Amino acid sequence: QVQLVESGGGLVQPGVSLRLSCAASGRTVRTSARGWFRKAPGKEREFVAAIMWSFGITYYADSMKGRITISRDNAKNTVYLQIDSLKPEDTAVYYCAAGTTITSDDRNYTYWGQGTQVTVSS
């Protein structure tokens, strides 16, 4: 089993940056990819970004490319998602996921965290 715990969400004003964290524990050797997804009220869950753990290869959603950066800290077994220039439409629950391939398809991720709420409002 793999446990994922997200943190770093909160209420922020438009235009600021935020960095979310996803700490993994358990049998993480079975998962080589980490992804971030988000779900806004009334919308389907959507892909945000993913990273291949071993080589650091990244993959971003076109809709957010240029404002987001995914990174990892091997020593801490933690993945980060930085979102810049936050907009009200970024308001969502952000989920971390672990799988074996970086992909935008959430069906390919086996393990999920509980999510962290990000609310962008003035």
PAZAPA-4460 file (N, C-alpha, C; in steps of 0.05 Angstrom, whole numbers, plus 32768, in hexadecimal, padded with zeros to 4 digits):
% residues 122
    n_x    n_y    n_z   ca_x   ca_y   ca_z    c_x    c_y    c_z   seq   type   mol
   8011   7FE8   8000   8000   8000   8000   8011   8019   8000     1      Q     A
   8006   802E   7FF5   8014   8048   7FF4   8001   805C   8000     2      V     A
   800C   806C   8012   7FFC   8082   801E   8006   809C   8014     3      Q     A
   7FF3   80AD   800D   7FF9   80C8   8002   7FEB   80DD   8013     4      L     A
   7FFA   80F0   801C   7FEE   8106   802C   7FF5   8121   8020     5      V     A
   7FE0   812F   8018   7FE4   814A   800D   7FE3   815F   8022     6      E     A
   7FF0   8175   801D   7FEF   818B   802F   7FF5   81A5   8020     7      S     A
   7FF0   81BB   802C   7FF7   81D5   8020   7FE0   81E5   8015     8      G     A
   7FC9   81D9   8015   7FB2   81E8   800B   7FA9   81FE   801E     9      G     A
   7F95   820D   8016   7F8A   8222   8027   7F7B   8237   8018    10      G     A
   7F75   824C   8025   7F67   8263   8019   7F7C   8278   8011    11      L     A
   7F7D   827E   7FF8   7F91   8292   7FEE   7F84   82A6   7FDC    12      V     A
   7F91   82BC   7FD8   7F87   82D1   7FC7   7F90   82CD   7FAA    13      Q     A
   7F81   82D6   7F97   7F89   82D4   7F7B   7FA4   82E0   7F76    14      P     A
   7FB4   82D3   7F65   7FCE   82DE   7F5D   7FE5   82D3   7F6D    15      G     A
   7FE0   82C7   7F84   7FF7   82BC   7F93   7FFE   82A0   7F8A    16      V     A
   8014   8296   7F95   801D   827B   7F8F   8019   8269   7FA7    17      S     A
   8017   8250   7FA1   8012   823C   7FB6   8021   8223   7FAF    18      L     A
   802D   8216   7FC4   803A   81FD   7FBF   802D   81E7   7FCF    19      R     A
   8024   81D3   7FC1   8018   81BC   7FCE   802C   81A6   7FD1    20      L     A
   8029   8196   7FE6   803C   817F   7FEA   802C   8165   7FEB    21      S     A
   803A   8150   7FE3   802E   8135   7FE5   8044   8123   7FEF    22      C     A
   8041   811B   8008   8054   8108   8014   804A   80EC   8011    23      A     A
   805C   80DB   8008   8055   80BF   8004   8063   80AD   8018    24      A     A
   8056   8098   8020   8061   8084   8032   8056   8068   802A    25      S     A
   8063   8054   8035   805A   8039   802E   806B   802E   8018    26      G     A
   8060   801C   8008   806E   800E   7FF3   8070   801E   7FDA    27      R     A
   807D   8035   7FDC   807D   8047   7FC5   808F   803D   7FAE    28      T     A
   809F   8029   7FB3   80B0   801F   7F9E   809F   8014   7F87    29      V     A
   8086   800E   7F8C   8074   8003   7F78   8068   8018   7F66    30      R     A
   806D   8031   7F6D   8062   8047   7F5E   8078   8059   7F54    31      T     A
   8078   805E   7F3B   808E   806F   7F30   8084   8089   7F25    32      S     A
   806A   808E   7F27   805F   80A7   7F1E   804E   80B4   7F33    33      A     A
   804F   80CE   7F34   803D   80DD   7F46   802E   80F1   7F35    34      R     A
   8015   80F4   7F3C   8004   8107   7F2D   7FF5   8119   7F40    35      G     A
   7FEE   8130   7F35   7FDC   8142   7F43   7FC2   8146   7F33    36      W     A
   7FAC   8144   7F40   7F92   8149   7F33   7F83   815D   7F45    37      F     A
   7F6E   8168   7F39   7F5D   8179   7F4A   7F40   8176   7F42    38      R     A
   7F2F   817B   7F56   7F12   817A   7F51   7F05   8193   7F5C    39      K     A
   7EF9   81A2   7F4A   7EEB   81BA   7F52   7ECD   81B3   7F56    40      A     A
   7EBF   81C2   7F66   7EA3   81BD   7F6A   7E93   81BC   7F50    41      P     A
   7E84   81A6   7F4C   7E74   81A4   7F34   7E83   819C   7F1B    42      G     A
   7E9C   8196   7F1E   7EAC   818E   7F07   7EB8   8173   7F0A    43      K     A
   7EC1   8167   7EF4   7ECF   814E   7EF6   7EEB   8152   7F00    44      E     A
   7EF6   813D   7F0B   7F12   813E   7F13   7F23   8141   7EFA    45      R     A
   7F37   8152   7EFC   7F48   8157   7EE4   7F66   8155   7EEB    46      E     A
   7F75   814D   7ED7   7F91   814A   7EDA   7F9F   8166   7EDC    47      F     A
   7FB4   8167   7EED   7FC3   8180   7EEF   7FE0   817C   7EE6    48      V     A
   7FED   8168   7EF2   8009   8164   7EEB   8012   8148   7EF5    49      A     A
   8028   813F   7EEA   8033   8125   7EF3   8051   8125   7EF0    50      A     A
   805E   8114   7EFF   807B   8112   7EFE   8084   80F5   7F00    51      I     A
   8097   80EE   7EF0   80A3   80D3   7EF1   80B8   80D4   7F07    52      M     A
   80B6   80C3   7F1B   80C7   80C6   7F32   80E4   80C3   7F2C    53      W     A
   80EB   80AF   7F1C   8107   80A8   7F18   8116   80BD   7F08    54      S     A
   810A   80C7   7EF3   8118   80D9   7EE0   810F   80F5   7EE2    55      F     A
   80FA   80FA   7EF1   80F1   8115   7EF4   80E2   8120   7EDB    56      G     A
   80DA   810E   7ECA   80CB   8117   7EB2   80B0   8121   7EBB    57      I     A
   80A8   8138   7EB0   808F   8145   7EB9   807B   8146   7EA2    58      T     A
   8062   8149   7EAA   804C   814B   7E97   8037   815D   7EA3    59      Y     A
   802F   8171   7E93   801D   8186   7E9D   8003   8187   7E8D    60      Y     A
   7FEE   818E   7E9A   7FD5   8194   7E8C   7FD9   81AD   7E7C    61      A     A
   7FD0   81AD   7E63   7FD4   81C4   7E52   7FC6   81DD   7E5E    62      D     A
   7FB0   81D9   7E6B   7FA0   81EF   7E75   7FAF   81FF   7E8B    63      S     A
   7FC2   81F2   7E98   7FD0   81FE   7EAE   7FEE   8202   7EA9    64      M     A
   7FF7   81F9   7E92   8014   81FA   7E8C   801D   8217   7E8D    65      K     A
   8034   821B   7E99   803E   8236   7E9C   8039   8242   7EB8    66      G     A
   8026   8237   7EC6   8020   8240   7EE1   8025   822B   7EF6    67      R     A
   802C   8213   7EEE   8030   81FE   7F01   804B   81F1   7EFE    68      I     A
   8055   81E7   7F14   806F   81D9   7F14   806C   81C1   7F27    69      T     A
   8072   81AA   7F1C   8073   8192   7F2D   8090   818A   7F32    70      I     A
   8096   8183   7F4A   80B1   817B   7F51   80B1   8166   7F66    71      S     A
   80C8   815B   7F6C   80C9   8145   7F80   80E2   8148   7F91    72      R     A
   80E0   813D   7FA9   80F7   813B   7FBB   80FA   811E   7FC2    73      D     A
   810E   8112   7FB7   8112   80F5   7FBA   8116   80EE   7FD8    74      N     A
   8126   80FE   7FE5   812C   80F7   8001   8113   80F7   8013    75      A     A
   8101   8109   800C   80E9   810B   801D   80D1   80FC   8011    76      K     A
   80D5   80EF   7FFA   80C0   80E1   7FEC   80A7   80F2   7FE9    77      N     A
   80AC   810A   7FE1   8097   811E   7FE0   8096   812B   7FC4    78      T     A
   807E   8130   7FBA   807A   813E   7FA1   806D   8158   7FA7    79      V     A
   8075   816D   7F98   806A   8187   7F9C   805C   8191   7F83    80      Y     A
   8048   81A2   7F87   803B   81AF   7F71   803A   81CD   7F78    81      L     A
   8048   81DC   7F68   8047   81FA   7F6C   8034   8205   7F57    82      Q     A
   8022   8215   7F60   800F   8223   7F4E   8013   8241   7F51    83      I     A
   8019   824E   7F3B   801E   826A   7F3C   8006   8279   7F31    84      D     A
   8004   8293   7F38   7FEF   82A4   7F2E   7FD4   8297   7F31    85      S     A
   7FCE   828F   7F49   7FB5   8281   7F4E   7F9D   8292   7F46    86      L     A
   7F89   8283   7F3C   7F70   8290   7F33   7F58   8283   7F42    87      K     A
   7F42   8292   7F44   7F2B   8286   7F52   7F23   826B   7F46    88      P     A
   7F27   8267   7F2C   7F20   824E   7F1F   7F33   8237   7F26    89      E     A
   7F48   823D   7F34   7F5A   8228   7F3E   7F4F   821C   7F58    90      D     A
   7F39   8227   7F62   7F2D   821D   7F7B   7F24   8200   7F76    91      T     A
   7F2E   81EE   7F87   7F29   81D1   7F84   7F35   81C2   7F9B    92      A     A
   7F2E   81A9   7F9C   7F3D   8196   7FAD   7F53   818A   7F9C    93      V     A
   7F6B   818C   7FA5   7F82   8182   7F96   7F8A   8167   7FA2    94      Y     A
   7F8C   8153   7F90   7F93   8138   7F98   7FAE   812F   7F8D    95      Y     A
   7FBC   8121   7F9D   7FD5   8114   7F94   7FCF   80F7   7F8F    96      C     A
   7FDC   80EC   7F7A   7FD7   80D0   7F73   7FF2   80C3   7F6C    97      A     A
   7FF3   80A9   7F6F   800B   8099   7F68   8004   8082   7F56    98      A     A
   8014   807F   7F42   8010   8069   7F2F   802B   8061   7F23    99      G     A
   8029   8054   7F0B   8041   804A   7EFF   8049   8059   7EE5   100      T     A
   8037   806A   7EDC   803C   8079   7EC3   8032   8095   7EC5   101      T     A
   8041   80A8   7EBB   8036   80C3   7EBB   8022   80C6   7EA5   102      I     A
   800A   80CC   7EAD   7FF4   80CE   7E9A   7FDF   80E1   7EA5   103      T     A
   7FCE   80EB   7E94   7FB9   80FC   7E9D   7FA0   80EC   7EA4   104      S     A
   7FA1   80D3   7E9F   7F8A   80C1   7EA4   7F8A   80B8   7EC1   105      D     A
   7F77   80C0   7ED1   7F77   80BA   7EED   7F73   809C   7EF3   106      D     A
   7F6A   808E   7EDF   7F66   8071   7EE3   7F81   8062   7EE5   107      R     A
   7F96   806F   7EDD   7FB0   8062   7EDE   7FBF   8067   7EF9   108      N     A
   7FB2   8075   7F0B   7FBE   807A   7F25   7FB0   8068   7F39   109      Y     A
   7FC0   805A   7F49   7FB5   8046   7F5B   7FAF   8052   7F77   110      T     A
   7FC0   8063   7F80   7FBE   806E   7F9B   7FB8   808C   7F9A   111      Y     A
   7FA7   8094   7FAD   7F9E   80B0   7FAE   7FA0   80BA   7FCB   112      W     A
   7FA6   80D4   7FCD   7FA5   80E1   7FE7   7F89   80EB   7FEC   113      G     A
   7F86   80F7   8003   7F6B   8100   800C   7F64   811C   8000   114      Q     A
   7F78   8129   7FF5   7F73   8143   7FE9   7F78   815A   7FFC   115      G     A
   7F7E   8171   7FF0   7F82   8189   7FFF   7F73   81A0   7FF1   116      T     A
   7F63   81AF   8000   7F52   81C4   7FF4   7F62   81DD   7FEE   117      Q     A
   7F5F   81E7   7FD6   7F6A   8201   7FCF   7F53   8213   7FC7   118      V     A
   7F51   8229   7FD5   7F3C   823C   7FCF   7F49   8257   7FC8   119      T     A
   7F43   8261   7FB1   7F4E   827A   7FA7   7F38   828F   7FA7   120      V     A
   7F3B   82A2   7FB8   7F25   82B6   7FBB   7F31   82CF   7FC8   121      S     A
   7F26   82E6   7FBF   7F2E   82FF   7FCB   7F1B   8307   7FE2   122      S     A
***
